[in-house]
Amino acid sequence: MAVSSFDLTGKRVWVAGHRGMAGAAIARRLRRENCEIVTADRNDLDLLRQADVHGWVADTKIDAVFLAAATVGGIMANATRPAEFLYENLVIETNVIHAAKSAGVKKLLFLGSSCIYPRMAEQPMREEALLTGALEPTNEWYAIAKIAGIKLCAAFRRQYGCDFVSVMPTNLFGPGDRYDAENGHVVAALIMKIHAAKRSSSATVELWGTGTPKREFLFTEDLADACVFVLKNYSDELFLNVGTGRDMTILELAESIARVAGWNGTFVFDRSKPDGMPRKVMDVSRLHALGWNAQTSFDEGIKQAYEWYLANVVDRAA
Ligand code: GDP
């Protein structure tokens, strides 16, 4: 693995996707670096418009990019909006990566996703498992786009010598998550459902699927710290997994959230909804070998995510 040193001091750093959960966390983390954070709101720059992206990147004089912009969502959003997930993610990646190369950006970090791995990949999933088998059908559209993004970074490195790297975060949760029962990811969806059950003194909460699939969860602030660490310290074609290396069942996740929220009911299962991948846990030994480890315990992360939800979603709606 090629270790490198990229000094952020005095650099102009664009966080593409700074309104999303991952991008916002990266922007917060960058405030501790001595760099200038550059962002563009959707009204000022539409990442789906190639000419606009090229013009903006050339004019803005950027040294480094965190490419966290993406069309994202949970298992139902992925399964029911395949065209948006494939098309929009491909266009955002190709526009930003090509514009960065054209404008001479010195370093770029692309955020992929753990869903790039085959459905039946050996667990924990090593980086080498990429493209060794068929994808999980509920999120193959998103996965194909993210695989293309990894390959774009690798191809631009090989052909043009661009210092573009990729990370594959596992399932994320934390402040700024999307609280949308249909389109959101599982942690946000369960925080919403369990809080609603507590408020209405309901004795049951419905989980989609069987509750048996296993997932690994990473707190956004840890993800952001890993992204800054990798951008500063890593330069190679091979992407890096980012996670904790530990997983739990969806039912265990639900029970943890219930504990934090102070709700004592029971869970029932809607088996008409998909389970998705049976197990998804990352092998994070490469990142550990470089010297990075996640710092936030799962319970602490859930506590902070729930507090954020109460303060920013529940209180604001009241
Ligand atoms: P995935 O990790 O890409 O499959 O996406 P999600 O973050 O949406 O997690 C999906 C897993 O959580 C699947 O096994 C679902 O069956 C399960 N799950 C249980 N209840 C819910 C829910 O209310 N919303 C979501 N998104 N997933 C749920």
Residues whose N, C-alpha, C, O or C-beta is under 5 A from the ligand:
A	BS01	GDP	G74 I75 A181 G184 H185 V186 A189 E206 L207 W208 G209 P213 I250 P274 D275 G276 M277
